[in-house]
Amino acid sequence: MELSPISTNTAMAGIVRQLETNATMQTAILKQMAESQQEMAEMLQQLGLGLSVDLHG
């Protein structure tokens, strides 16, 4: 079975668009997670928690 270059290019363009959409969504999710973690760290700091944690123990 032979595929025409036009149908192959169209399929590849669709795949690239889908990958770009996935990457955009993943970036947005990671940004939201980082912001949430920052907010949590700030809340814990305000409560005085985590100020003397030994990370090298």
PLY file of the C-alpha trace (Angstrom):
ply
format ascii 1.0
element vertex 57
property float x
property float y
property float z
element edge 56
property int vertex1
property int vertex2
end_header
0.00 0.00 0.00
1.38 3.37 -0.98
0.68 6.56 0.92
0.61 9.81 -0.95
2.89 12.55 0.34
-0.13 14.82 0.83
-1.97 12.41 3.13
1.23 11.69 5.05
1.95 15.41 5.51
-1.62 16.04 6.68
-1.40 13.19 9.19
1.96 14.41 10.46
0.62 17.95 10.83
-2.26 16.58 12.91
0.13 14.63 15.12
2.35 17.68 15.62
-0.67 19.81 16.58
-1.76 17.18 19.10
1.74 17.00 20.61
1.88 20.79 20.88
-1.51 20.82 22.61
-0.36 18.12 25.03
2.85 19.99 25.80
0.91 23.22 26.44
-1.49 21.46 28.80
1.34 19.72 30.66
3.19 23.01 31.07
0.06 24.67 32.48
-0.47 21.79 34.92
3.16 21.89 36.08
2.96 25.66 36.55
-0.20 25.28 38.63
1.43 22.57 40.75
4.48 24.76 41.36
2.30 27.69 42.37
0.31 25.48 44.75
3.49 24.15 46.33
4.78 27.71 46.75
1.53 28.75 48.43
1.71 25.74 50.74
5.33 26.51 51.64
4.39 30.10 52.45
1.48 28.98 54.64
3.70 26.54 56.52
6.31 29.25 56.98
3.68 31.62 58.38
2.75 28.88 60.88
6.40 28.51 61.81
6.66 25.00 60.43
9.60 23.74 58.46
11.95 26.48 59.58
14.45 24.17 61.23
14.28 21.08 59.06
17.62 19.31 58.58
17.71 18.24 54.95
21.21 16.75 55.22
20.46 14.47 58.16
0 1
1 2
2 3
3 4
4 5
5 6
6 7
7 8
8 9
9 10
10 11
11 12
12 13
13 14
14 15
15 16
16 17
17 18
18 19
19 20
20 21
21 22
22 23
23 24
24 25
25 26
26 27
27 28
28 29
29 30
30 31
31 32
32 33
33 34
34 35
35 36
36 37
37 38
38 39
39 40
40 41
41 42
42 43
43 44
44 45
45 46
46 47
47 48
48 49
49 50
50 51
51 52
52 53
53 54
54 55
55 56
